[in-house]
C-alpha cells in the first residue's frame, strides 16, 4: 500500500482544524454496541462528508461507507460483551479521510480466509473486504491497542486516488 502524505495521528490525538482546507477537522461519535448503530454510523459519516463538502468521488465515498459499516459491525458483533459502547472517529485532512472505530475488547481482529464455494458462509469476511477496499484506493489500515486495554481499528483513504490506483479516473 502507498503511504499517504499526511495520514492523521492516532485517534483522539488528531490536530484541530487547519486553515488549508475548509473541511479539515475531527469528529467523534459514541454509540451503544447495538445492531442499529451500524446504519446510524454509516449515515452520520455520509452526512458529514456532504455537510463538510469533502471532495470525495462517489466510488471512494461508497468505499468509505463500506469500511465504516464493516468496522462498526465487527465492534458490535465481537466486542459488545466487553464494550457496551463503540467510538467512531472521522478525521479529515486536505489529502485524506480516516475513520477509526474503538472498542474495549483487547483482542486484535484477524481477517478470515476465503472459504471454498462448497462451504456456505454468511459472514466473517468483513476485514478482508476492508483491506481490499483500502488497498484498491491506495490507502492504509491498521489496528492499535489503547491505553485502557481496548483497540482502535482504523482505515485512511486518499481523497484523490494515487496514479497507480485502479480507482484513478480514466
C-alpha positions as a Markdown table, in Angstrom:
| # | Residue | x | y | z |
|---|---|---|---|---|
| 1 | Unk | 0.0 | 0.0 | 0.0 |
| 2 | Unk | 1.1 | 3.5 | -0.7 |
| 3 | Unk | 2.0 | 5.8 | 2.1 |
| 4 | Unk | -0.3 | 8.9 | 2.4 |
| 5 | Unk | 1.4 | 12.2 | 2.6 |
| 6 | Unk | -0.2 | 13.3 | 5.9 |
| 7 | Unk | -2.1 | 10.5 | 7.5 |
| 8 | Unk | -3.7 | 11.8 | 10.7 |
| 9 | Unk | -2.2 | 10.8 | 14.0 |
| 10 | Unk | -3.7 | 8.2 | 16.3 |
| 11 | Unk | -7.4 | 8.6 | 17.1 |
| 12 | Unk | -8.1 | 11.0 | 19.8 |
| 13 | Unk | -4.8 | 12.8 | 19.0 |
| 14 | Unk | -5.8 | 14.4 | 15.7 |
| 15 | Unk | -4.9 | 18.1 | 15.4 |
| 16 | Unk | -7.7 | 20.7 | 15.4 |
| 17 | Unk | -9.0 | 22.2 | 12.2 |
| 18 | Unk | -6.3 | 23.7 | 10.0 |
| 19 | Unk | -6.7 | 26.6 | 7.6 |
| 20 | Unk | -5.5 | 24.7 | 4.5 |
| 21 | Unk | -9.0 | 23.2 | 3.6 |
| 22 | Unk | -12.4 | 24.2 | 4.9 |
| 23 | Unk | -13.3 | 20.5 | 5.6 |
| 24 | Unk | -10.3 | 19.7 | 7.9 |
| 25 | Unk | -11.2 | 18.5 | 11.4 |
| 26 | Unk | -12.0 | 15.6 | 13.6 |
| 27 | Unk | -15.4 | 14.4 | 14.7 |
| 28 | Unk | -16.2 | 11.7 | 17.2 |
| 29 | Unk | -19.4 | 9.7 | 17.8 |
| 30 | Unk | -20.1 | 7.3 | 20.6 |
| 31 | Unk | -22.9 | 4.9 | 20.4 |
| 32 | Unk | -24.2 | 1.8 | 22.2 |
| 33 | Unk | -22.9 | -1.5 | 20.8 |
| 34 | Unk | -26.2 | -2.4 | 19.1 |
| 35 | Unk | -27.0 | -3.6 | 15.6 |
| 36 | Unk | -28.9 | -0.3 | 15.0 |
| 37 | Unk | -25.7 | 1.6 | 15.5 |
| 38 | Unk | -24.3 | 0.3 | 12.2 |
| 39 | Unk | -26.6 | 2.1 | 9.8 |
| 40 | Unk | -26.6 | 5.2 | 12.0 |
| 41 | Unk | -22.8 | 5.4 | 11.9 |
| 42 | Unk | -22.8 | 4.9 | 8.1 |
| 43 | Unk | -25.4 | 7.7 | 7.7 |
| 44 | Unk | -23.6 | 10.0 | 10.1 |
| 45 | Unk | -20.4 | 9.7 | 8.1 |
| 46 | Unk | -22.2 | 10.1 | 4.8 |
| 47 | Unk | -23.9 | 13.2 | 6.1 |
| 48 | Unk | -20.7 | 14.6 | 7.5 |
| 49 | Unk | -18.9 | 14.2 | 4.1 |
| 50 | Unk | -21.7 | 16.1 | 2.4 |
| 51 | Unk | -22.1 | 18.8 | 5.1 |
| 52 | Unk | -18.3 | 19.5 | 5.1 |
| 53 | Unk | -18.3 | 19.4 | 1.2 |
| 54 | Unk | -15.4 | 16.9 | 1.2 |
| 55 | Unk | -14.2 | 16.4 | -2.4 |
| 56 | Unk | -14.6 | 12.7 | -2.3 |
| 57 | Unk | -15.6 | 10.9 | -5.5 |
| 58 | Unk | -18.7 | 8.7 | -5.3 |
| 59 | Unk | -16.7 | 5.5 | -5.6 |
| 60 | Unk | -14.4 | 6.5 | -2.8 |
| 61 | Unk | -17.4 | 7.6 | -0.7 |
| 62 | Unk | -19.0 | 4.2 | -1.2 |
| 63 | Unk | -15.8 | 2.5 | -0.2 |
| 64 | Unk | -15.5 | 4.7 | 2.9 |
| 65 | Unk | -19.1 | 3.9 | 3.9 |
| 66 | Unk | -18.5 | 0.2 | 3.4 |
| 67 | Unk | -15.4 | 0.4 | 5.7 |
| 68 | Unk | -17.5 | 2.2 | 8.4 |
| 69 | Unk | -20.2 | -0.4 | 8.2 |
| 70 | Unk | -17.8 | -3.3 | 8.4 |
| 71 | Unk | -15.7 | -1.9 | 11.3 |
| 72 | Unk | -18.7 | -0.9 | 13.4 |
| 73 | Unk | -20.4 | -4.2 | 12.7 |
| 74 | Unk | -17.3 | -6.0 | 13.9 |
| 75 | Unk | -17.2 | -3.9 | 17.1 |
| 76 | Unk | -20.9 | -4.5 | 17.7 |
| 77 | Unk | -20.8 | -8.3 | 17.0 |
| 78 | Unk | -17.5 | -9.2 | 18.6 |
| 79 | Unk | -16.8 | -6.7 | 21.3 |
| 80 | Unk | -20.2 | -5.8 | 22.8 |
| 81 | Unk | -19.8 | -8.1 | 25.8 |
| 82 | Unk | -16.7 | -6.2 | 27.0 |
| 83 | Unk | -17.6 | -2.9 | 25.3 |
| 84 | Unk | -21.1 | -1.6 | 25.7 |
| 85 | Unk | -20.2 | 1.4 | 23.6 |
| 86 | Unk | -18.2 | 1.9 | 20.4 |
| 87 | Unk | -16.5 | 5.1 | 19.4 |
| 88 | Unk | -16.3 | 6.2 | 15.8 |
| 89 | Unk | -13.8 | 9.0 | 14.9 |
| 90 | Unk | -13.6 | 10.7 | 11.5 |
| 91 | Unk | -10.6 | 12.8 | 10.7 |
| 92 | Unk | -10.3 | 14.9 | 7.6 |
| 93 | Unk | -7.3 | 16.5 | 6.1 |
| 94 | Unk | -6.5 | 18.1 | 2.8 |
| 95 | Unk | -5.4 | 14.8 | 1.2 |
| 96 | Unk | -7.1 | 12.1 | 3.2 |
| 97 | Unk | -10.1 | 10.9 | 5.2 |
| 98 | Unk | -9.6 | 8.5 | 8.2 |
| 99 | Unk | -12.2 | 6.5 | 10.1 |
| 100 | Unk | -11.4 | 4.8 | 13.3 |
| 101 | Unk | -13.6 | 2.5 | 15.4 |
| 102 | Unk | -12.7 | 2.0 | 19.1 |
| 103 | Unk | -14.0 | -0.6 | 21.5 |
| 104 | Unk | -12.9 | -2.0 | 24.8 |
| 105 | Unk | -12.2 | -5.6 | 23.6 |
| 106 | Unk | -8.5 | -6.4 | 23.9 |
| 107 | Unk | -8.2 | -8.9 | 21.0 |
| 108 | Unk | -6.8 | -7.9 | 17.7 |
| 109 | Unk | -9.2 | -8.9 | 14.9 |
| 110 | Unk | -7.9 | -11.1 | 12.1 |
| 111 | Unk | -9.3 | -11.4 | 8.6 |
| 112 | Unk | -10.7 | -14.9 | 7.9 |
| 113 | Unk | -9.5 | -16.7 | 4.8 |
| 114 | Unk | -11.9 | -17.1 | 2.0 |
| 115 | Unk | -13.9 | -20.3 | 2.0 |
| 116 | Unk | -14.4 | -22.7 | -0.9 |
| 117 | Unk | -17.7 | -22.3 | -2.8 |
| 118 | Unk | -19.0 | -25.6 | -1.3 |
| 119 | Unk | -18.8 | -24.1 | 2.2 |
| 120 | Unk | -21.5 | -21.5 | 2.5 |
| 121 | Unk | -20.7 | -18.8 | 5.0 |
| 122 | Unk | -22.8 | -15.7 | 5.6 |
| 123 | Unk | -20.2 | -13.6 | 7.5 |
| 124 | Unk | -16.6 | -13.4 | 8.7 |
| 125 | Unk | -15.0 | -11.7 | 5.6 |
| 126 | Unk | -15.6 | -8.1 | 6.7 |
| 127 | Unk | -11.9 | -7.4 | 7.4 |
| 128 | Unk | -10.9 | -8.9 | 4.0 |
| 129 | Unk | -13.3 | -6.6 | 2.4 |
| 130 | Unk | -12.0 | -3.6 | 4.3 |
| 131 | Unk | -8.4 | -4.5 | 3.4 |
| 132 | Unk | -9.3 | -4.9 | -0.3 |
| 133 | Unk | -11.2 | -1.6 | -0.4 |
| 134 | Unk | -8.3 | 0.3 | 1.3 |
| 135 | Unk | -5.7 | -1.3 | -0.9 |
| 136 | Unk | -7.7 | -0.6 | -4.1 |
| 137 | Unk | -8.0 | 3.1 | -3.1 |
| 138 | Unk | -4.2 | 3.4 | -2.2 |
| 139 | Unk | -4.9 | 3.8 | 1.5 |
| 140 | Unk | -3.8 | 2.3 | 4.7 |
| 141 | Unk | -5.4 | 0.4 | 7.6 |
| 142 | Unk | -4.2 | -1.0 | 10.9 |
| 143 | Unk | -5.2 | -1.9 | 14.5 |
| 144 | Unk | -3.7 | -0.2 | 17.6 |
| 145 | Unk | -4.2 | -1.0 | 21.2 |
| 146 | Unk | -5.5 | 1.7 | 23.5 |
| 147 | Unk | -4.0 | 2.6 | 26.9 |
| 148 | Unk | -7.2 | 1.2 | 28.6 |
| 149 | Unk | -6.7 | -2.3 | 27.1 |
| 150 | Unk | -9.1 | -2.0 | 24.1 |
| 151 | Unk | -8.3 | -1.4 | 20.5 |
| 152 | Unk | -8.8 | 1.0 | 17.6 |
| 153 | Unk | -9.2 | -0.3 | 14.1 |
| 154 | Unk | -8.6 | 2.4 | 11.5 |
| 155 | Unk | -8.5 | 3.0 | 7.8 |
| 156 | Unk | -7.3 | 6.1 | 5.8 |
| 157 | Unk | -8.2 | 6.8 | 2.2 |
| 158 | Unk | -6.8 | 9.4 | 0.0 |
| 159 | Unk | -9.3 | 12.0 | -1.3 |
| 160 | Unk | -7.7 | 11.6 | -4.7 |
| 161 | Unk | -6.5 | 8.2 | -5.8 |
| 162 | Unk | -2.8 | 7.6 | -6.4 |
| 163 | Unk | -1.6 | 7.5 | -10.0 |
| 164 | Unk | -1.3 | 3.7 | -9.7 |
| 165 | Unk | -4.7 | 3.1 | -8.1 |
| 166 | Unk | -7.3 | 1.2 | -10.1 |
| 167 | Unk | -9.8 | 3.8 | -8.9 |
| 168 | Unk | -8.0 | 6.6 | -10.7 |
| 169 | Unk | -10.2 | 8.3 | -13.2 |
| 170 | Unk | -9.6 | 7.4 | -16.8 |
